[in-house]
Amino acid sequence: MARNNTGRTKTSRTQKTEAAKAPPVKKSVLDFVTPTEFVELPSGGRFYDESHPLHGQETVEIRFMTARDEDILTSQTLLRKGMALEKFLQGVLIDRTINPSTLLIGDRNAILVAARITGYGPDYETSTTCPSCGNKGLFSFNLNDSTIYSGEDTGDLEVDETGEGTFTTTLPMTKVQAEFRLLTGQDETFISKDNARRKKASALESNLTTQLSRCIVALNGDTDKSIINQFVELMPAFDSRHIRNAIKAVTPNIDLTQDYSCSECGYEQEMEVPFTTDFFWPNK
């Protein structure tokens, strides 16, 4: 018996015609995914407590900068409160369980540099002053020309790692054994606010002693903070320099030292990339 396919064919053709006439689905301008990237941590995840999200982690994921991030970085309210960078870091970190204030200084720096590159590219033009002739001008640094310093070059400083996130060294003049830890974002914020408070009160700023008081956790095994604070203020400058050099030597960080050449006198030297207000707000 013959099969009648007339109706079926007609229906099929009608469906095709209607499909052809149907307007294409319009894609929203918001249908995009903000890209992310992984940043190498100078610390390699060492020196974080086992409960910290970055314990044992060699990298951390961040998202690219957005216009909203620019608002945060230029907010006068946040800048006055010293909270702009904290809010910014909080926003770009993919893992929301990471508290930016608990990040080691070197890891924070690496994240900030990487985030800045995602927003404005690797070229960083800022004002510099020639150490030789005093000429002031603009110099362009390439932020991609950075290296990771793992904090293992202690030279002849005789610094020992305790295995608990701290280090020990014997001060050369007093022969006191000082145990210290690495600085975090919280320490950096405290020191900045303390200096601002002292400046407002026309008091002597105390960058060095405040930093040492925050870093040192024990002296000959004594953890009494009042004793540590008094010792820091009275310690010989030779010992102060020794422990500051020790802290710098074991601190993992991003090395942004680059070759500088003065356009006026031709003087050349290695220069640390300066972090000025241009860093997150370049003139474009």
C-alpha positions in Angstrom: 0.0 0.0 0.0 1.4 3.4 -1.1 2.2 5.8 1.7 1.0 9.4 1.4 3.9 11.8 2.3 2.3 15.0 1.0 1.3 16.4 4.4 4.5 15.4 6.0 6.6 17.0 3.3 4.6 20.2 3.5 5.0 20.4 7.3 8.7 19.8 7.0 9.1 22.6 4.4 7.0 24.9 6.5 9.2 24.4 9.6 12.3 25.0 7.5 10.9 28.2 6.1 9.8 29.5 9.6 13.2 28.6 10.9 14.9 30.5 8.1 12.7 33.5 8.8 13.3 33.5 12.6 15.6 36.3 13.7 18.9 35.2 15.1 19.3 35.2 18.9 20.9 38.4 19.9 24.0 38.0 22.1 24.2 40.3 25.1 27.2 42.5 25.5 27.4 41.1 29.0 27.8 37.5 27.8 31.5 37.3 28.3 33.8 35.8 31.0 36.4 38.0 32.7 39.7 36.3 32.0 41.9 35.1 34.8 45.5 34.1 35.2 47.7 32.3 37.7 50.4 34.3 39.5 53.6 32.6 40.7 54.0 33.2 44.5 57.6 34.1 45.5 57.0 32.3 48.8 55.9 29.1 47.0 53.3 28.7 49.7 56.0 28.3 52.4 55.8 30.2 55.7 52.0 30.1 55.7 50.2 28.3 58.5 48.6 24.9 57.6 45.2 26.5 58.0 45.9 29.2 55.4 44.5 28.8 51.9 47.9 29.4 50.3 49.8 26.9 52.5 51.9 24.8 50.1 50.5 26.6 47.0 53.0 27.8 44.4 50.5 29.9 42.5 47.3 31.9 43.0 44.5 32.7 40.5 43.4 36.3 39.9 41.0 37.9 37.5 41.9 40.7 35.1 41.4 44.3 36.3 38.1 46.0 35.6 36.7 49.6 35.5 35.3 48.9 39.0 38.8 48.1 40.3 39.9 51.6 39.0 37.1 53.1 41.1 38.4 51.3 44.2 42.0 52.3 43.6 41.1 56.0 43.2 38.4 56.2 45.9 39.4 59.1 48.2 37.5 57.5 51.1 39.3 54.2 50.8 42.7 55.9 50.2 42.2 58.0 53.4 41.4 54.9 55.4 44.3 53.0 53.8 42.0 50.4 52.6 42.2 50.8 48.8 44.8 48.1 48.1 43.1 45.7 50.5 39.7 46.1 48.7 41.5 45.8 45.4 43.2 42.6 46.3 40.1 41.2 47.8 38.3 41.8 44.5 40.9 40.3 42.1 41.6 37.1 44.1 39.4 34.3 42.8 39.6 32.4 46.1 37.4 34.4 48.4 38.7 32.6 51.5 42.1 34.4 51.2 42.3 37.4 53.4 44.6 39.9 51.6 46.0 41.3 54.9 47.5 37.8 55.7 49.5 37.6 52.5 53.2 37.9 52.8 54.6 41.1 51.4 56.4 39.5 48.5 53.3 37.6 47.5 51.2 40.7 47.7 53.7 42.6 45.5 53.7 39.8 42.9 49.9 39.9 42.7 49.8 43.7 42.5 52.3 43.7 39.6 50.5 40.9 37.7 47.1 42.6 38.2 48.5 46.0 37.0 49.8 44.3 33.9 46.3 42.9 33.1 44.9 46.4 33.4 47.4 48.6 31.7 50.0 46.4 30.1 53.7 45.8 31.1 55.0 49.3 30.2 55.2 51.5 33.3 56.3 55.1 32.7 57.0 57.1 35.8 59.1 60.1 37.1 62.6 59.4 38.1 65.5 61.4 39.4 69.0 60.8 38.2 71.3 60.0 41.2 74.2 61.6 39.4 73.0 64.9 37.9 69.6 65.2 39.6 67.8 65.4 36.3 64.1 64.7 36.7 62.3 63.0 33.8 60.1 60.1 32.7 61.6 56.6 32.4 59.7 53.6 31.1 60.1 50.3 32.9 58.9 46.9 31.6 57.1 45.0 34.3 57.5 41.8 32.4 61.3 42.0 33.1 60.9 40.8 36.6 62.3 37.8 38.4 61.3 35.8 41.5 63.6 35.9 44.5 62.9 32.9 46.7 64.7 34.3 49.8 67.4 31.7 50.0 70.5 33.9 49.5 71.5 34.7 53.1 75.2 35.0 52.4 77.2 35.1 55.6 74.3 36.3 57.8 73.9 32.9 59.5 70.2 32.7 59.5 68.4 29.5 60.3 64.9 28.5 59.5 62.9 27.0 62.4 60.5 25.0 60.3 57.6 26.9 61.9 57.5 29.9 59.6 60.1 31.8 61.6 63.9 32.3 61.5 66.7 32.8 64.0 69.9 34.7 63.9 72.4 35.8 66.5 73.0 39.5 66.8 76.7 40.2 66.4 77.2 42.8 69.2 74.8 41.8 72.0 75.0 38.0 71.1 71.2 37.8 71.6 69.4 35.2 69.6 66.5 36.8 67.8 63.6 34.9 66.3 61.6 36.7 63.7 58.9 36.2 61.1 58.2 37.7 57.7 56.1 40.8 57.3 52.5 40.5 56.0 50.0 43.0 54.5 48.6 43.6 58.0 52.0 44.6 59.3 52.5 47.0 56.3 49.1 48.6 57.0 49.9 49.0 60.7 53.3 50.6 60.0 51.8 53.0 57.4 49.0 54.0 59.8 51.4 54.4 62.7 53.6 56.7 60.7 50.6 58.8 59.6 49.5 59.1 63.2 53.0 60.2 64.3 53.2 62.7 61.5 49.9 64.2 62.4 51.0 64.5 66.0 54.4 66.0 64.8 56.1 63.1 66.5 59.3 61.3 65.3 58.5 58.6 62.7 59.7 55.1 63.6 59.7 53.0 60.4 62.7 50.8 61.4 61.8 50.2 65.1 58.1 49.6 64.4 59.0 47.1 61.6 61.5 45.2 63.9 59.0 45.2 66.8 56.4 43.6 64.5 58.9 41.0 63.0 60.7 39.9 66.1 58.8 37.2 68.0 61.3 36.2 70.6 64.7 37.2 72.1 66.7 34.3 73.7 63.4 32.5 73.8 61.6 35.3 75.6 58.3 36.2 73.8 57.3 39.1 76.2 56.3 41.9 73.7 57.2 44.7 76.1 60.7 43.3 76.5 61.0 43.0 72.7 59.8 46.6 72.2 62.3 48.0 74.7 65.2 46.0 73.3 64.4 47.2 69.7 64.6 50.8 70.8 67.9 50.3 72.8 69.7 47.7 70.5 73.0 48.8 68.9 72.6 50.1 65.4 75.0 47.4 64.2 72.6 44.7 65.5 69.7 46.6 64.0 71.3 46.6 60.6 72.2 42.9 60.9 68.6 41.8 61.6 67.2 44.1 58.9 69.5 42.6 56.4 68.6 39.1 57.6 64.8 39.9 57.2 65.4 41.2 53.7 67.6 38.2 52.7 65.0 35.6 53.7 61.9 37.5 52.4 60.7 35.9 49.1 59.7 38.7 46.7 59.4 39.8 43.1 62.6 41.5 41.9 61.9 44.5 39.8 65.4 45.8 39.5 66.1 47.1 36.0 68.8 49.0 34.1 68.3 52.8 34.3 70.0 55.2 32.0 69.8 59.0 32.4 68.8 60.8 29.2 70.6 63.9 30.3 74.1 62.8 31.5 74.1 59.1 30.4 74.6 57.8 33.9 73.7 54.1 34.2 72.8 52.0 37.2 70.4 49.3 38.3 67.3 50.8 39.8 64.4 49.3 41.7 61.1 50.1 40.0 59.5 52.9 42.0 55.9 52.3 43.2 54.4 55.8 42.7 50.8 57.0 42.2 51.5 56.3 38.4 51.6 52.6 39.1 47.8 52.1 39.1 46.8 55.2 37.3 49.1 55.8 34.3 48.6 58.8 32.0 46.8 57.4 29.0 
